[in-house]
Amino acid sequence: MKVRVTVMLKEGVLDPQGKAVEHALHVLDFRNVGEVRIGRVIELEVDETDRERARAQADAMARALLANLVIEDFVTEVVG
């Protein structure tokens, strides 16, 4: 079963990569773009048939390794 973990910086944490992309978009004349936040998406194939157990495993992996809980939030979902 495929699970997806989306990791983003918490609100209030400085995102220099997002600021750089925001600036570049403005330079390219996309002036209506507001705040840009950069995150990452991790897709994992889990050997599991139960959707809830697969999501629970993804949550556990995110807490243990995939997200830095001090500065990042994450969302998990089962996608297939």
C-alpha positions as CSV (number, residue, x, y, z in Angstrom):
1,M,0.0,0.0,0.0
2,K,1.3,3.5,-0.8
3,V,1.4,6.2,1.8
4,R,2.3,9.8,1.4
5,V,3.9,12.0,4.1
6,T,3.9,15.8,3.4
7,V,6.3,17.7,5.6
8,M,6.2,21.5,6.0
9,L,7.9,24.0,8.2
10,K,5.7,25.2,11.0
11,E,4.1,28.6,10.9
12,G,6.5,31.2,12.2
13,V,9.6,29.3,11.2
14,L,11.7,31.2,8.7
15,D,11.7,29.6,5.2
16,P,14.7,31.1,3.3
17,Q,14.1,28.8,0.3
18,G,10.5,29.9,0.1
19,K,11.6,33.6,0.3
20,A,14.1,33.0,-2.5
21,V,11.4,31.5,-4.7
22,E,8.9,34.2,-3.8
23,H,11.5,36.9,-4.8
24,A,12.3,35.0,-8.1
25,L,8.6,34.8,-9.0
26,H,8.2,38.6,-8.4
27,V,11.3,39.2,-10.6
28,L,9.6,37.1,-13.3
29,D,6.6,39.4,-13.0
30,F,4.4,37.1,-11.1
31,R,3.6,40.0,-8.7
32,N,0.3,38.5,-7.4
33,V,2.2,35.7,-5.5
34,G,2.1,36.1,-1.8
35,E,4.1,34.1,0.8
36,V,5.8,30.9,-0.6
37,R,6.6,28.0,1.7
38,I,8.7,25.1,0.6
39,G,8.1,21.5,1.9
40,R,8.7,18.0,0.8
41,V,6.6,15.0,-0.1
42,I,7.7,11.4,0.7
43,E,5.9,8.5,-0.8
44,L,6.5,5.1,0.7
45,E,5.4,1.6,-0.3
46,V,4.3,-0.2,2.9
47,D,3.7,-4.0,3.0
48,E,0.3,-3.7,4.6
49,T,-3.3,-4.3,3.6
50,D,-5.1,-2.4,6.3
51,R,-5.4,1.3,5.5
52,E,-5.5,2.4,9.2
53,R,-2.4,0.4,10.1
54,A,-0.6,1.7,7.0
55,R,-1.4,5.3,8.0
56,A,-0.4,4.6,11.6
57,Q,3.0,3.3,10.3
58,A,3.5,6.4,8.2
59,D,2.7,8.6,11.3
60,A,5.3,6.6,13.3
61,M,7.9,6.9,10.6
62,A,7.3,10.7,10.3
63,R,7.6,11.1,14.0
64,A,10.8,9.0,14.2
65,L,12.7,10.1,11.2
66,L,10.9,11.9,8.3
67,A,10.0,15.2,10.1
68,N,11.9,17.3,12.6
69,L,9.0,17.9,15.0
70,V,10.7,20.9,16.6
71,I,10.3,23.0,13.4
72,E,8.1,20.9,11.0
73,D,4.6,19.6,10.8
74,F,3.5,16.6,8.8
75,V,0.4,15.1,7.3
76,T,0.0,11.5,6.3
77,E,-2.4,9.9,3.8
78,V,-2.9,6.5,2.2
79,V,-2.9,7.0,-1.6
80,G,-3.2,3.5,-2.9
